[in-house]
Amino acid sequence: MGMTYDELMDLTPRVFSNKVQGWTRQQSMMMQDQWERARWMVSTTISPHLKKPIKPTDLVKFNWEKKPKVTPKSVNFGELLTEASSLGITL
């Protein structure tokens, strides 16, 4: 993370945790960028040899590009009223 011993010892646990999370996120983004760049290079290299040009996302879809499947939870009005009354909300 590029810190000296004195800088490390001056950090509070919360600040250290934030620095570690930020550093980890940065490293992950750099890795994703490298993979995406490699995929782009492969797609541009093989496109002249194909009948139909290929998009980089047609070659491979990475896990971070896949959207999670979210199914909306169905709630009826009676459940909303009981939840509201349990929270002290009156209509």
N, CA, C and O atoms as CSV, one atom per row, in Angstrom:
chain,resi,resn,atom,element,x,y,z
A,1,MET,N,N,0.822,-1.193,0.000
A,1,MET,CA,C,0.000,0.000,0.000
A,1,MET,C,C,0.861,1.250,0.000
A,1,MET,O,O,0.335,2.359,-0.099
A,2,GLY,N,N,2.147,1.099,0.107
A,2,GLY,CA,C,3.035,2.241,-0.036
A,2,GLY,C,C,3.119,3.124,1.195
A,2,GLY,O,O,3.289,4.337,1.068
A,3,MET,N,N,3.002,2.542,2.390
A,3,MET,CA,C,3.090,3.323,3.619
A,3,MET,C,C,4.371,2.977,4.363
A,3,MET,O,O,4.856,1.847,4.313
A,4,THR,N,N,4.904,3.971,5.050
A,4,THR,CA,C,6.049,3.702,5.909
A,4,THR,C,C,5.538,3.120,7.220
A,4,THR,O,O,4.338,3.130,7.491
A,5,TYR,N,N,6.452,2.618,8.020
A,5,TYR,CA,C,6.083,2.046,9.313
A,5,TYR,C,C,5.426,3.099,10.199
A,5,TYR,O,O,4.432,2.812,10.865
A,6,ASP,N,N,5.975,4.318,10.212
A,6,ASP,CA,C,5.400,5.380,11.050
A,6,ASP,C,C,3.995,5.761,10.597
A,6,ASP,O,O,3.113,5.998,11.423
A,7,GLU,N,N,3.790,5.820,9.278
A,7,GLU,CA,C,2.449,6.121,8.772
A,7,GLU,C,C,1.458,5.036,9.181
A,7,GLU,O,O,0.321,5.331,9.550
A,8,LEU,N,N,1.895,3.787,9.113
A,8,LEU,CA,C,1.035,2.670,9.485
A,8,LEU,C,C,0.663,2.735,10.962
A,8,LEU,O,O,-0.491,2.500,11.323
A,9,MET,N,N,1.620,3.048,11.804
A,9,MET,CA,C,1.366,3.085,13.241
A,9,MET,C,C,0.500,4.269,13.657
A,9,MET,O,O,-0.123,4.236,14.718
A,10,ASP,N,N,0.454,5.313,12.834
A,10,ASP,CA,C,-0.362,6.484,13.157
A,10,ASP,C,C,-1.826,6.314,12.773
A,10,ASP,O,O,-2.654,7.153,13.130
A,11,LEU,N,N,-2.163,5.249,12.055
A,11,LEU,CA,C,-3.537,5.049,11.596
A,11,LEU,C,C,-4.405,4.435,12.686
A,11,LEU,O,O,-3.953,3.597,13.467
A,12,THR,N,N,-5.654,4.868,12.719
A,12,THR,CA,C,-6.622,4.216,13.598
A,12,THR,C,C,-7.117,2.962,12.877
A,12,THR,O,O,-6.978,2.860,11.658
A,13,PRO,N,N,-7.686,2.017,13.606
A,13,PRO,CA,C,-8.196,0.813,12.938
A,13,PRO,C,C,-9.206,1.123,11.832
A,13,PRO,O,O,-9.203,0.467,10.791
A,14,ARG,N,N,-10.057,2.107,12.048
A,14,ARG,CA,C,-11.063,2.457,11.044
A,14,ARG,C,C,-10.415,2.998,9.776
A,14,ARG,O,O,-10.784,2.607,8.669
A,15,VAL,N,N,-9.442,3.903,9.943
A,15,VAL,CA,C,-8.762,4.481,8.790
A,15,VAL,C,C,-7.970,3.403,8.056
A,15,VAL,O,O,-7.939,3.386,6.826
A,16,PHE,N,N,-7.326,2.502,8.806
A,16,PHE,CA,C,-6.583,1.415,8.183
A,16,PHE,C,C,-7.519,0.526,7.376
A,16,PHE,O,O,-7.190,0.128,6.258
A,17,SER,N,N,-8.684,0.213,7.939
A,17,SER,CA,C,-9.664,-0.610,7.234
A,17,SER,C,C,-10.111,0.074,5.948
A,17,SER,O,O,-10.225,-0.573,4.907
A,18,ASN,N,N,-10.365,1.377,6.014
A,18,ASN,CA,C,-10.774,2.120,4.825
A,18,ASN,C,C,-9.677,2.108,3.760
A,18,ASN,O,O,-9.961,1.972,2.570
A,19,LYS,N,N,-8.426,2.252,4.195
A,19,LYS,CA,C,-7.304,2.233,3.248
A,19,LYS,C,C,-7.183,0.860,2.585
A,19,LYS,O,O,-6.945,0.766,1.381
A,20,VAL,N,N,-7.346,-0.195,3.368
A,20,VAL,CA,C,-7.249,-1.549,2.814
A,20,VAL,C,C,-8.372,-1.792,1.812
A,20,VAL,O,O,-8.135,-2.350,0.740
A,21,GLN,N,N,-9.587,-1.380,2.149
A,21,GLN,CA,C,-10.711,-1.564,1.231
A,21,GLN,C,C,-10.500,-0.784,-0.065
A,21,GLN,O,O,-10.765,-1.302,-1.150
A,22,GLY,N,N,-10.029,0.449,0.042
A,22,GLY,CA,C,-9.766,1.262,-1.140
A,22,GLY,C,C,-8.661,0.675,-2.002
A,22,GLY,O,O,-8.768,0.654,-3.229
A,23,TRP,N,N,-7.603,0.201,-1.362
A,23,TRP,CA,C,-6.486,-0.393,-2.091
A,23,TRP,C,C,-6.928,-1.666,-2.804
A,23,TRP,O,O,-6.557,-1.905,-3.954
A,24,THR,N,N,-7.726,-2.483,-2.110
A,24,THR,CA,C,-8.238,-3.716,-2.706
A,24,THR,C,C,-9.134,-3.404,-3.897
A,24,THR,O,O,-9.043,-4.064,-4.932
A,25,ARG,N,N,-9.995,-2.409,-3.759
A,25,ARG,CA,C,-10.882,-2.016,-4.856
A,25,ARG,C,C,-10.069,-1.512,-6.047
A,25,ARG,O,O,-10.387,-1.823,-7.195
A,26,GLN,N,N,-9.024,-0.736,-5.776
A,26,GLN,CA,C,-8.167,-0.227,-6.850
A,26,GLN,C,C,-7.473,-1.372,-7.584
A,26,GLN,O,O,-7.425,-1.382,-8.814
A,27,GLN,N,N,-6.939,-2.331,-6.840
A,27,GLN,CA,C,-6.265,-3.467,-7.457
A,27,GLN,C,C,-7.236,-4.288,-8.311
A,27,GLN,O,O,-6.885,-4.746,-9.399
A,28,SER,N,N,-8.444,-4.465,-7.813
A,28,SER,CA,C,-9.464,-5.203,-8.548
A,28,SER,C,C,-9.825,-4.483,-9.850
A,28,SER,O,O,-9.968,-5.116,-10.897
A,29,MET,N,N,-9.970,-3.171,-9.780
A,29,MET,CA,C,-10.309,-2.402,-10.976
A,29,MET,C,C,-9.174,-2.447,-11.995
A,29,MET,O,O,-9.425,-2.508,-13.199
A,30,MET,N,N,-7.935,-2.417,-11.526
A,30,MET,CA,C,-6.799,-2.509,-12.441
A,30,MET,C,C,-6.778,-3.869,-13.136
A,30,MET,O,O,-6.503,-3.955,-14.333
A,31,MET,N,N,-7.070,-4.927,-12.385
A,31,MET,CA,C,-7.092,-6.269,-12.956
A,31,MET,C,C,-8.214,-6.392,-13.993
A,31,MET,O,O,-8.011,-6.957,-15.067
A,32,GLN,N,N,-9.393,-5.865,-13.666
A,32,GLN,CA,C,-10.511,-5.906,-14.603
A,32,GLN,C,C,-10.169,-5.145,-15.883
A,32,GLN,O,O,-10.505,-5.590,-16.981
A,33,ASP,N,N,-9.508,-4.010,-15.743
A,33,ASP,CA,C,-9.114,-3.217,-16.898
A,33,ASP,C,C,-8.157,-3.992,-17.790
A,33,ASP,O,O,-8.274,-3.945,-19.014
A,34,GLN,N,N,-7.220,-4.698,-17.193
A,34,GLN,CA,C,-6.276,-5.495,-17.978
A,34,GLN,C,C,-6.985,-6.621,-18.733
A,34,GLN,O,O,-6.674,-6.886,-19.894
A,35,TRP,N,N,-7.935,-7.279,-18.071
A,35,TRP,CA,C,-8.674,-8.356,-18.733
A,35,TRP,C,C,-9.518,-7.810,-19.878
A,35,TRP,O,O,-9.588,-8.423,-20.943
A,36,GLU,N,N,-10.152,-6.674,-19.670
A,36,GLU,CA,C,-10.982,-6.087,-20.715
A,36,GLU,C,C,-10.128,-5.619,-21.889
A,36,GLU,O,O,-10.539,-5.742,-23.043
A,37,ARG,N,N,-8.954,-5.088,-21.606
A,37,ARG,CA,C,-8.048,-4.667,-22.666
A,37,ARG,C,C,-7.586,-5.877,-23.488
A,37,ARG,O,O,-7.513,-5.804,-24.715
A,38,ALA,N,N,-7.278,-6.974,-22.818
A,38,ALA,CA,C,-6.860,-8.189,-23.521
A,38,ALA,C,C,-7.993,-8.716,-24.402
A,38,ALA,O,O,-7.756,-9.144,-25.532
A,39,ARG,N,N,-9.214,-8.685,-23.889
A,39,ARG,CA,C,-10.357,-9.150,-24.671
A,39,ARG,C,C,-10.557,-8.277,-25.906
A,39,ARG,O,O,-10.845,-8.783,-26.991
A,40,TRP,N,N,-10.403,-6.962,-25.736
A,40,TRP,CA,C,-10.544,-6.045,-26.857
A,40,TRP,C,C,-9.476,-6.318,-27.915
A,40,TRP,O,O,-9.776,-6.324,-29.108
A,41,MET,N,N,-8.222,-6.546,-27.484
A,41,MET,CA,C,-7.144,-6.817,-28.434
A,41,MET,C,C,-7.407,-8.098,-29.225
A,41,MET,O,O,-7.164,-8.152,-30.430
A,42,VAL,N,N,-7.901,-9.120,-28.543
A,42,VAL,CA,C,-8.205,-10.374,-29.235
A,42,VAL,C,C,-9.318,-10.164,-30.248
A,42,VAL,O,O,-9.235,-10.663,-31.371
A,43,SER,N,N,-10.352,-9.436,-29.870
A,43,SER,CA,C,-11.476,-9.242,-30.801
A,43,SER,C,C,-11.058,-8.428,-32.017
A,43,SER,O,O,-11.497,-8.720,-33.129
A,44,THR,N,N,-10.216,-7.410,-31.831
A,44,THR,CA,C,-9.773,-6.625,-32.990
A,44,THR,C,C,-8.775,-7.403,-33.840
A,44,THR,O,O,-8.667,-7.163,-35.043
A,45,THR,N,N,-8.052,-8.322,-33.234
A,45,THR,CA,C,-7.083,-9.121,-33.992
A,45,THR,C,C,-7.773,-10.162,-34.870
A,45,THR,O,O,-7.359,-10.390,-36.007
A,46,ILE,N,N,-8.818,-10.790,-34.348
A,46,ILE,CA,C,-9.463,-11.854,-35.122
A,46,ILE,C,C,-10.587,-11.355,-36.025
A,46,ILE,O,O,-11.025,-12.092,-36.909
A,47,SER,N,N,-11.064,-10.133,-35.832
A,47,SER,CA,C,-12.182,-9.625,-36.633
A,47,SER,C,C,-11.909,-9.621,-38.130
A,47,SER,O,O,-12.816,-9.972,-38.883
A,48,PRO,N,N,-10.721,-9.248,-38.623
A,48,PRO,CA,C,-10.506,-9.275,-40.078
A,48,PRO,C,C,-10.586,-10.674,-40.681
A,48,PRO,O,O,-10.800,-10.814,-41.885
A,49,HIS,N,N,-10.419,-11.693,-39.874
A,49,HIS,CA,C,-10.427,-13.057,-40.379
A,49,HIS,C,C,-11.805,-13.711,-40.301
A,49,HIS,O,O,-11.971,-14.871,-40.677
A,50,LEU,N,N,-12.777,-12.971,-39.817
A,50,LEU,CA,C,-14.135,-13.494,-39.693
A,50,LEU,C,C,-15.034,-12.871,-40.755
A,50,LEU,O,O,-14.759,-11.778,-41.248
A,51,LYS,N,N,-16.103,-13.568,-41.101
A,51,LYS,CA,C,-17.058,-13.024,-42.066
A,51,LYS,C,C,-17.800,-11.833,-41.472
A,51,LYS,O,O,-18.048,-10.833,-42.146
A,52,LYS,N,N,-18.143,-11.961,-40.209
A,52,LYS,CA,C,-18.902,-10.923,-39.524
A,52,LYS,C,C,-18.059,-10.434,-38.336
A,52,LYS,O,O,-17.570,-11.251,-37.555
A,53,PRO,N,N,-17.884,-9.110,-38.191
A,53,PRO,CA,C,-17.085,-8.614,-37.061
A,53,PRO,C,C,-17.677,-9.059,-35.720
A,53,PRO,O,O,-18.890,-9.209,-35.579
A,54,ILE,N,N,-16.816,-9.259,-34.768
A,54,ILE,CA,C,-17.249,-9.741,-33.459
A,54,ILE,C,C,-17.008,-8.655,-32.417
A,54,ILE,O,O,-15.994,-7.958,-32.443
A,55,LYS,N,N,-17.953,-8.532,-31.513
A,55,LYS,CA,C,-17.799,-7.579,-30.408
A,55,LYS,C,C,-17.007,-8.246,-29.291
A,55,LYS,O,O,-17.068,-9.465,-29.136
A,56,PRO,N,N,-16.269,-7.467,-28.515
A,56,PRO,CA,C,-15.509,-8.059,-27.420
A,56,PRO,C,C,-16.380,-8.822,-26.422
A,56,PRO,O,O,-15.955,-9.841,-25.877
A,57,THR,N,N,-17.578,-8.339,-26.186
A,57,THR,CA,C,-18.446,-9.023,-25.228
A,57,THR,C,C,-19.002,-10.329,-25.778
A,57,THR,O,O,-19.498,-11.161,-25.019
A,58,ASP,N,N,-18.920,-10.515,-27.108
A,58,ASP,CA,C,-19.351,-11.786,-27.683
A,58,ASP,C,C,-18.325,-12.885,-27.438
A,58,ASP,O,O,-18.669,-14.067,-27.435
A,59,LEU,N,N,-17.070,-12.503,-27.234
A,59,LEU,CA,C,-16.025,-13.492,-26.958
A,59,LEU,C,C,-16.195,-14.113,-25.584
A,59,LEU,O,O,-16.264,-15.334,-25.438
A,60,VAL,N,N,-16.259,-13.262,-24.593
A,60,VAL,CA,C,-16.383,-13.735,-23.216
A,60,VAL,C,C,-17.061,-12.647,-22.390
A,60,VAL,O,O,-16.822,-11.457,-22.595
A,61,LYS,N,N,-17.895,-13.061,-21.471
A,61,LYS,CA,C,-18.520,-12.139,-20.516
A,61,LYS,C,C,-17.932,-12.431,-19.154
A,61,LYS,O,O,-18.002,-13.559,-18.666
A,62,PHE,N,N,-17.360,-11.426,-18.550
A,62,PHE,CA,C,-16.736,-11.589,-17.246
A,62,PHE,C,C,-17.787,-11.565,-16.145
A,62,PHE,O,O,-18.888,-11.049,-16.333
A,63,ASN,N,N,-17.436,-12.128,-15.000
A,63,ASN,CA,C,-18.380,-12.194,-13.882
A,63,ASN,C,C,-18.849,-10.815,-13.437
A,63,ASN,O,O,-20.004,-10.651,-13.046
A,64,TRP,N,N,-17.967,-9.828,-13.492
A,64,TRP,CA,C,-18.356,-8.498,-13.017
A,64,TRP,C,C,-19.259,-7.782,-14.018
A,64,TRP,O,O,-19.820,-6.735,-13.694
A,65,GLU,N,N,-19.410,-8.320,-15.217
A,65,GLU,CA,C,-20.300,-7.717,-16.204
A,65,GLU,C,C,-21.692,-8.333,-16.191
A,65,GLU,O,O,-22.639,-7.755,-16.724
A,66,LYS,N,N,-21.809,-9.480,-15.593
A,66,LYS,CA,C,-23.110,-10.142,-15.554
A,66,LYS,C,C,-23.978,-9.455,-14.505
A,66,LYS,O,O,-23.565,-9.242,-13.365
A,67,LYS,N,N,-25.176,-9.122,-14.921
A,67,LYS,CA,C,-26.098,-8.464,-14.001
A,67,LYS,C,C,-26.778,-9.524,-13.144
A,67,LYS,O,O,-27.211,-10.557,-13.653
A,68,PRO,N,N,-26.870,-9.269,-11.854
A,68,PRO,CA,C,-27.541,-10.252,-10.998
A,68,PRO,C,C,-29.037,-10.284,-11.299
A,68,PRO,O,O,-29.662,-9.256,-11.559
A,69,LYS,N,N,-29.580,-11.471,-11.256
A,69,LYS,CA,C,-31.012,-11.622,-11.492
A,69,LYS,C,C,-31.758,-11.272,-10.212
A,69,LYS,O,O,-31.647,-11.960,-9.198
A,70,VAL,N,N,-32.513,-10.194,-10.286
A,70,VAL,CA,C,-33.272,-9.735,-9.129
A,70,VAL,C,C,-34.742,-9.941,-9.417
A,70,VAL,O,O,-35.284,-9.403,-10.383
A,71,THR,N,N,-35.375,-10.720,-8.576
A,71,THR,CA,C,-36.808,-10.919,-8.722
A,71,THR,C,C,-37.510,-10.063,-7.680
A,71,THR,O,O,-37.240,-10.195,-6.486
A,72,PRO,N,N,-38.398,-9.195,-8.114
A,72,PRO,CA,C,-39.083,-8.336,-7.154
A,72,PRO,C,C,-39.997,-9.157,-6.253
A,72,PRO,O,O,-40.693,-10.069,-6.700
A,73,LYS,N,N,-39.974,-8.807,-4.978
A,73,LYS,CA,C,-40.825,-9.497,-4.014
A,73,LYS,C,C,-42.221,-8.885,-4.083
A,73,LYS,O,O,-42.380,-7.666,-4.026
A,74,SER,N,N,-43.219,-9.737,-4.203
A,74,SER,CA,C,-44.582,-9.221,-4.257
A,74,SER,C,C,-45.093,-9.032,-2.832
A,74,SER,O,O,-44.971,-9.913,-1.980
A,75,VAL,N,N,-45.663,-7.866,-2.605
A,75,VAL,CA,C,-46.183,-7.519,-1.286
A,75,VAL,C,C,-47.606,-7.017,-1.475
A,75,VAL,O,O,-47.887,-6.225,-2.375
A,76,ASN,N,N,-48.495,-7.488,-0.618
A,76,ASN,CA,C,-49.867,-6.992,-0.727
A,76,ASN,C,C,-50.090,-5.849,0.272
A,76,ASN,O,O,-49.277,-5.621,1.167
A,77,PHE,N,N,-51.182,-5.157,0.101
A,77,PHE,CA,C,-51.461,-3.972,0.900
A,77,PHE,C,C,-51.640,-4.304,2.376
A,77,PHE,O,O,-51.258,-3.506,3.233
A,78,GLY,N,N,-52.206,-5.452,2.688
A,78,GLY,CA,C,-52.389,-5.842,4.089
A,78,GLY,C,C,-51.058,-6.021,4.808
A,78,GLY,O,O,-50.911,-5.625,5.964
A,79,GLU,N,N,-50.088,-6.621,4.119
A,79,GLU,CA,C,-48.758,-6.776,4.724
A,79,GLU,C,C,-48.111,-5.424,4.965
A,79,GLU,O,O,-47.452,-5.221,5.985
A,80,LEU,N,N,-48.295,-4.494,4.030
A,80,LEU,CA,C,-47.745,-3.152,4.217
A,80,LEU,C,C,-48.368,-2.462,5.422
A,80,LEU,O,O,-47.669,-1.795,6.185
A,81,LEU,N,N,-49.682,-2.617,5.597
A,81,LEU,CA,C,-50.344,-1.984,6.735
A,81,LEU,C,C,-49.866,-2.574,8.054
A,81,LEU,O,O,-49.637,-1.832,9.009
A,82,THR,N,N,-49.712,-3.894,8.127
A,82,THR,CA,C,-49.240,-4.515,9.379
A,82,THR,C,C,-47.803,-4.111,9.664
A,82,THR,O,O,-47.448,-3.880,10.820
A,83,GLU,N,N,-46.976,-4.021,8.641
A,83,GLU,CA,C,-45.591,-3.580,8.840
A,83,GLU,C,C,-45.543,-2.137,9.321
A,83,GLU,O,O,-44.779,-1.798,10.224
A,84,ALA,N,N,-46.376,-1.280,8.703
A,84,ALA,CA,C,-46.415,0.120,9.103
A,84,ALA,C,C,-46.893,0.265,10.537
A,84,ALA,O,O,-46.326,1.048,11.299
A,85,SER,N,N,-47.927,-0.478,10.917
A,85,SER,CA,C,-48.437,-0.371,12.289
A,85,SER,C,C,-47.415,-0.914,13.295
A,85,SER,O,O,-47.342,-0.416,14.418
A,86,SER,N,N,-46.634,-1.913,12.916
A,86,SER,CA,C,-45.615,-2.427,13.841
A,86,SER,C,C,-44.486,-1.410,14.030
A,86,SER,O,O,-43.798,-1.422,15.050
A,87,LEU,N,N,-44.303,-0.536,13.048
A,87,LEU,CA,C,-43.293,0.512,13.171
A,87,LEU,C,C,-43.854,1.777,13.809
A,87,LEU,O,O,-43.121,2.742,14.022
A,88,GLY,N,N,-45.127,1.779,14.110
A,88,GLY,CA,C,-45.757,2.930,14.748
A,88,GLY,C,C,-46.257,3.965,13.766
A,88,GLY,O,O,-46.483,5.116,14.139
A,89,ILE,N,N,-46.431,3.577,12.530
A,89,ILE,CA,C,-46.925,4.490,11.501
A,89,ILE,C,C,-48.418,4.264,11.340
A,89,ILE,O,O,-48.860,3.145,11.082
A,90,THR,N,N,-49.186,5.321,11.493
A,90,THR,CA,C,-50.628,5.199,11.314
A,90,THR,C,C,-51.061,5.960,10.073
A,90,THR,O,O,-50.525,7.018,9.743
A,91,LEU,N,N,-52.032,5.397,9.407
A,91,LEU,CA,C,-52.531,6.034,8.190
A,91,LEU,C,C,-53.893,6.611,8.411
A,91,LEU,O,O,-54.475,7.189,7.493
